[in-house]
Amino acid sequence: MSTRRTDYAVKKGVSNRSIVREVDETRQRELWRSLGVGGLLVAVLLFSAWQHFELLRHGYRVEQMQQERAEEEEINRHLRLEIETLRSPKRIEQIATERLNLVAPSQEEAVIIERVTPASPAGRGVVAAR
């Protein structure tokens, strides 16, 4: 009494080559809309990051220029001080007497020249009569 039952599952290959899928227009529109919104967000984020880094770069440049200006002002101060020391009458007299062998004039030899200011021009209302 032994009955043997054998069930075989036969798998048949189905060829779907002749089946053509339809393009889902709604899904395609949603995909392109999502890509557009995503691209717009990426563009906004990149623009925002670019502005931020440009602002930082300009801040560093301004700080560098302020340091350069302070250095230039310090050099300017030193040069002005040097000019004033070179213009000193004592220094000029010392160079004239020591290096150039000039002699300081005595009181009798010294001639004082006064600076004369020119008279103001006559007004337009003055006419010469003949």
Secondary structure, 3 states (H helix, E strand, C coil): CCCCCCCCCCCCCCCCCCCCCCCCHHHHHHHHHHHHHHHHHHHHHHHHHHHHHHHHHHHHHHHHHHHHHHHHHHHHHHHHHHHHHHCCHHHHHHHHHHCCCCCCCCCCCCCCCCCCCCCCCCCCCCCCCC
